[in-house]
Amino acid sequence: MGVQNQIKSKLLEMEGGKFQRLCDDWLHRKRYENINPIGMMNTTDRVVKGTPDCLIMQKNGKYIFSEYTVQQDRLANKLKDDIEKCFDENKTSISLDDISEIIICYLGKLTTEEINDLRTFCNERGVMLTLNGLDSISLSIKNSYPVLSEEYLDLPLDTGQLLSVDDFIERYGRSNFTTSIDNELLFCDDLLSNAVSTLNSSNFLLVADSTPKCTTR
């Protein structure tokens, strides 16, 4: 069985709460920050009633709603109902004008007609709809975030050789024999500014070890 098919099989076995945790983590790694899991209990994988499942605040004052489901039967009806709840200000206390996007993560099957109907339903209200199905999620985990496969699916894919910056810093810091590399640099504003300026105009920056001029904390 190919790697993607293994991931898909594991995803299809997931319970709703754990799938929500995975999707929140996945979206955060895709730079959707300020994630608020409205539909989850704080320290468990148990779901609670709430609309949306997750609320993402944007810097421009708008909101992104995300909804997750592992439901297979009557999926289009389920998603339409979830979207309608997102548009209900009585349930969310957020006006339609303040919603910029709805993200749906799902594991079932949608036809092209159903996809078009759902997208049209949102577009008519000025809201962008992003649908992430089984294939797009599994491909993203396989090609970009293999650490999620090990953490949520008990399916190790990561050899530890290629990691995201955040994962590398986290793993590096676990060792008792290394110095943490995520300390804040103090009194180095000019050096950091020059480094950023160099990288903006060049493809290469050499950082040489010299007499320490910075303090960390």
N, C-alpha and C positions, 0 to 999 in steps of 0.2 A: 504494500500500500504506500502511495506517495506521501510525502510530508504534509502537503496541504490537506489531503484526504484524512490523514490521521488527526490533524487539528480540527477539521470539520466534524469528525466523529465524536471527538471529545467535547466540542461545543454543544452538539446536539444532546449530550448527556447531562448538561448543566441544569441546575435548578435556578429559578428566577433570581433569587437574591445574589448568588455568586456570579451570575451573568451580569447583573447590574454593577457589581464591584469591578469586574473585569472591564466593562465598557467605560466606567468612570475613569479608571486608570488609563485605558487606551486613549480616551479623548484628552486627558491631561497631558499625556506624552505627545499628542498631536497639537499641543500648545493652546488647548482650550483651558485657560486657567480660571481661578475663582469658581471652582466647582462646589455646588451645594447639593448633596444627595438628599433631597426632600423625602424620597420614597424609601429610605433605608433607616434602620435603627443604627445608633452611633457606633457600637462596638461589635456588632454581629452581622451575619449575612441575611438577616431576616428583613423582609419588606414590610412597609407600613403604607396605609392609604395616604396618598398625597399627589397633587398635580402641580407641576410635572414630576416625573421621577427624579429629575435633576435640573437645577436652575443654575445657569452660567451667566454671571454678570460681565458686561463688556465696559470698556473704558469710556465709550461714548454715551453711557447711560441706558443703553438698550439691553435686552435680555435674550438669551438663547435657552429654549426649553429642549430637554432631551427625554425621550421615552424609550423604554426597553421592554421586550417581550420574548419569551421562549415559546409562545403559543403557536401551534401549527394550523389547527382548524380555523376556518373563517377568519383568516388573518387580516384581510383587507378591512372587514367590518370592525375588527378589534382596533386596528390602527386609526380608522376614521373616527371611532368613538373617542380614542385617546386624544386625537387632534382637536376634536370639538370641545373636549374638557379643557384643553390648553387655551382655547379661545374664550372660555367662560370666565369673565372677570369675577364673578361671585365665588368661583373656586380658587382662583389664583391671586386675586387682589391686584392684578397687573393688567393694564389696559392693552387692547389689541395693538394700539399704535406704538407701544413700547416693546413689542416682540419682533425681533429681526429674523429669527430662524428657529425652526424646529428640526431637531436631529432624531431620527428613529434608528434604533439598532434592533434587528430581528433575526430569527433563525429559520423562519418558514419560507414559503414560496409565494411570490407575487407575479401576476401576469403583467404584460406591458400595459394592458388596458387599466388594470388596477393601479399601477404605478402612475400612469398619466392622470387618472382621476384624482388620486391623492395630491399630486403636485398641483393640479389645476385648482383644487379646493383651497390650497394654501396661497397660491399665487393671486387668486381673486381677492384675498384679504391682505395682500401686500407682504406676505411672509414667505421666506424661502424655506423649502423643504429639502432636507438631505436624508436619503435612505441608505443605510448601511446593512446589507444582507449578509448571509452566511459566507458567501464567496469573498466579498470585499474585506470582511473582518479577518477571515482565515488567511488570506493573502497578505494582509498588512502585518499580522502577527508573524507569519513565516519570513517575510522579507525585511521587515523593519523593526519589529519588537519581539524577537524570539524569547526574551526573558519572561514575557507574559505567559508563554506556553508552559514554562516550568512552574511559575508561581501559581497559576490558576487551573491549569489542565493536567498537572503532574506528567508533562510530556517534555523532557529536556531536549532542547534544540541548540542551545547556546553553548559553544565550546569555550567561551570566555576570552576569545581572541579579538572579536569585533564587538564593541559595546558603544552605546550612546555615551555622551559626555557625563550625564548625570549618573548613569549606572557605573561607569568607570570610577568616578569619584567615590561613590558609595562603597563599592567593593574594595577599592584601594584602602579606604579608611578602616575597614574591618580588621586588618592585620595589626598585631601587637608590635610588629617589627618595622613599621613604616610611620613616617610623619604625615599627618593629615595635610592634604593639598587644597583644602577648601577654606583655609583660614583667610580672614579679611586682611588685605594689605593696607597698611597705614602710611601716610606721608609719602605716597608714591603717585600722586595725582598726575604730575607732569610726565612721569615715565609711562603710566598707563595711557595717557592721552596721546603721547607720541607713538606708542605701539598700535593703538587703534587707527591713528592717522596713516601709519605705514601700511597696515593691512588693507585700508580702504583704497590705497593707490598702488599696492604691489601684491603679488601672490606669495611672497615669502618674507618671513620675519625671523631673524636669528636672535635667540635669547641666550646670552653668554653668562656663565657663572663668574661673578667678580666679588669684590668686597661688598658685604651686605649693606644696603642703604635703606632697607625697608624694615618695618616692625610689623609683626602679626599679632593678632589677638584671637 
